[in-house]
Amino acid sequence: MALPDWATFQRLAAALVDASADRYQGWGDLVVFAACTATRIGEVSGCRVGDVDTEQWVWMLRRQTTPGPGGLKDKGTKGKRAREIPIIEEFRPLVLRRVNLARARVDSDPTLENSPVDARNEAYLDARLFVGPRGGRIATGVLRRATHWDDVVAQLGYEHLRRHDLRHTGLTWFADAGVPAAPVAADRRPHRSADHPAVPPPGHKELRDDGGKLSQHLRGDTGPQLAPTPRAVQ
């Protein structure tokens, strides 16, 4: 299921933060990022600072974090290929805040205190954009337990809402905005064959245009009614 409007979505993000231990804002940031990029929780968890271009405002989705023998591990995307996703204006402040937090984690890491500059820069680019309150990797089960997801969505009247529905909400927004074959759904495109040649990846201009359509839709009279200053991106 997809959430009906932006106000409901913001209430969900805020309620998840309020229900978590120490009211950890990272849970709300993760939920906003997942919906606005129409991606899976594991894909958001796998995002590194070096994957985000804050000049072109594009996220190169390269990996996902999934449960496996011995705990959480990183692997390739579900579609087995990287894809570019536009970062729309409405949640860029959130992204910059997460980048700054990642820099702070690296700067305060005692194991890097005496490391050369190149090693520290490499660690910064490899730092995760989204981590748990103790700096650990995130998976959908971790999000569910830490935020008391089931209780929160039931209290909001959406007891059937799953973590995967954040992606569905984003895909619905892109489709309603008139974005054909949304780049976020690239892993659903047909594989290369004689009958189905591979679809070329969109260029940065096309990605910006797609992002602009989504922004207009979010703020439009018939869209999800994005508030001028959403709480989760302050």
C-alpha positions in Angstrom: 0.0 0.0 0.0 1.1 3.6 -0.5 0.5 6.4 1.9 -2.1 8.9 0.7 -0.4 12.2 1.2 2.7 14.0 2.5 1.2 15.0 5.8 0.5 11.3 6.7 4.0 10.4 5.6 5.5 13.1 7.8 3.4 11.9 10.8 4.7 8.4 10.3 8.4 9.6 10.2 7.9 11.7 13.3 6.1 9.0 15.2 8.8 6.4 14.4 11.4 8.8 15.8 9.3 9.5 18.9 8.8 5.8 19.6 12.5 4.9 19.3 15.1 4.9 22.1 16.5 8.4 22.7 14.3 9.6 19.8 16.9 8.9 17.2 16.4 11.2 14.2 18.2 8.8 11.9 15.2 6.5 11.7 13.0 9.4 10.4 15.7 10.5 7.9 16.0 6.9 6.6 12.2 6.7 6.1 12.1 10.0 4.2 15.1 9.0 2.0 13.7 5.6 1.2 10.3 7.1 0.1 11.7 10.0 -1.9 14.0 7.8 -3.8 11.6 4.9 -4.0 14.2 2.4 -2.8 14.4 -0.5 -0.4 15.6 -0.2 3.2 18.6 -2.4 2.4 19.6 -0.2 -0.5 19.4 2.9 1.6 21.5 1.1 4.3 24.1 0.4 1.6 24.5 4.0 0.5 27.9 5.5 1.1 29.0 9.1 1.1 31.0 8.5 -2.1 27.8 7.3 -3.8 26.2 10.7 -3.5 27.0 13.5 -5.9 26.0 16.7 -4.2 26.8 18.8 -7.3 24.6 17.0 -9.7 22.4 15.7 -6.9 22.4 12.2 -8.0 22.7 9.0 -6.0 24.5 6.1 -7.6 22.9 3.1 -6.1 25.5 0.4 -6.1 24.7 -2.1 -3.3 22.3 -3.3 -0.6 22.7 -4.5 2.9 20.9 -7.8 3.6 20.8 -10.4 6.4 22.9 -13.5 5.9 24.9 -16.1 7.7 26.9 -14.4 10.3 24.9 -11.2 10.3 24.3 -8.3 7.9 26.4 -8.1 4.7 26.6 -6.0 1.6 26.0 -7.3 -1.9 25.0 -6.0 -5.3 21.6 -4.5 -6.1 18.6 -6.7 -6.7 18.9 -6.0 -10.4 22.6 -6.8 -10.4 23.6 -3.4 -11.7 24.1 0.1 -10.4 21.6 2.8 -11.2 21.3 6.6 -10.8 18.5 8.2 -8.8 17.7 11.9 -8.6 17.9 13.6 -5.2 15.1 16.2 -5.3 15.4 19.6 -3.8 13.0 18.9 -1.0 15.2 16.5 0.9 18.7 17.8 0.0 19.2 19.4 3.4 18.6 16.0 4.9 21.3 14.5 2.7 23.8 17.2 3.6 23.1 16.7 7.2 23.8 13.0 6.9 27.0 13.7 5.0 28.1 16.0 7.8 27.3 13.4 10.4 29.3 10.8 8.5 32.3 13.2 8.4 31.9 13.7 12.2 32.0 9.9 12.7 35.2 9.6 10.7 36.8 12.5 12.4 36.1 11.1 15.9 37.2 7.5 15.0 40.2 6.8 17.3 41.5 4.1 14.9 42.0 6.8 12.2 43.6 9.4 14.5 47.1 8.9 13.2 46.2 7.8 9.7 47.4 9.8 6.7 45.0 12.2 5.0 44.4 9.9 2.0 43.3 7.1 4.4 40.9 9.4 6.3 39.4 10.7 3.0 38.9 7.1 1.8 37.2 6.3 5.1 35.0 9.3 4.7 33.9 8.4 1.2 33.2 4.8 2.3 31.2 5.9 5.4 27.5 5.0 5.4 25.0 7.7 5.0 22.6 6.0 7.3 23.5 4.0 10.4 21.8 3.0 13.6 22.2 5.0 16.8 25.4 3.0 17.7 26.8 3.3 14.2 25.8 -0.2 13.0 24.3 -1.3 9.7 20.6 -1.1 9.2 18.2 -3.7 7.8 14.4 -3.7 7.7 14.1 -5.9 10.8 16.4 -3.5 12.7 14.1 -0.6 11.7 11.0 -2.5 12.7 12.3 -3.4 16.2 14.0 -0.1 17.0 11.0 2.1 16.1 8.2 -0.3 17.3 7.0 -0.1 13.7 4.0 -2.4 14.1 2.6 -0.4 17.1 3.2 3.0 15.4 1.5 2.2 12.1 -1.4 0.6 14.0 -1.8 3.8 16.0 -1.8 5.8 12.8 -4.5 3.5 11.3 -2.2 1.8 8.8 -1.6 -1.5 10.5 -1.0 -3.2 7.2 1.8 -0.8 6.2 5.1 -2.6 5.7 8.6 -1.2 5.4 8.6 -2.2 1.7 5.6 0.1 1.2 7.9 3.1 1.6 9.3 2.1 -1.8 5.8 1.6 -3.2 4.8 5.1 -2.0 7.8 6.6 -3.8 7.1 4.6 -7.0 3.5 5.8 -6.9 4.7 9.4 -6.5 7.0 9.1 -9.5 4.3 7.6 -11.6 1.7 10.2 -10.6 4.3 12.9 -11.4 4.4 11.6 -15.0 7.9 10.1 -14.9 7.9 7.3 -17.6 9.8 4.2 -16.6 11.0 5.8 -13.4 14.8 5.4 -13.0 14.2 4.1 -9.5 12.5 1.0 -11.0 15.4 0.3 -13.4 16.0 -3.1 -11.9 12.6 -4.1 -13.4 13.6 -3.3 -16.9 14.0 -6.3 -19.3 17.5 -7.8 -19.7 19.3 -7.4 -23.0 18.2 -9.8 -25.7 17.4 -9.8 -29.4 13.8 -8.9 -28.7 14.5 -6.5 -25.8 17.6 -4.4 -26.3 18.9 -2.9 -23.0 17.4 0.4 -22.1 20.1 3.1 -21.9 20.5 4.7 -18.5 19.1 8.2 -18.2 21.6 11.1 -18.4 21.9 13.7 -15.6 19.7 16.2 -17.4 17.0 13.6 -17.7 17.4 12.7 -14.1 17.1 16.3 -13.1 14.0 16.7 -15.2 12.5 13.6 -13.6 13.3 15.0 -10.2 11.8 18.3 -11.1 8.5 16.6 -12.1 8.4 14.8 -8.8 9.0 18.1 -6.9 6.2 19.8 -8.7 3.9 16.8 -8.0 4.8 16.8 -4.3 4.0 20.5 -4.0 1.1 20.6 -6.5 -2.6 20.9 -5.7 -3.3 17.4 -6.8 -0.2 15.8 -5.3 0.7 14.7 -1.8 0.7 18.3 -0.6 4.3 18.7 0.6 4.6 21.2 3.4 6.9 24.2 2.8 9.2 23.1 5.7 8.9 19.4 6.3 10.0 18.4 9.8 12.1 15.5 8.8 14.5 17.5 6.6 15.2 20.4 9.0 
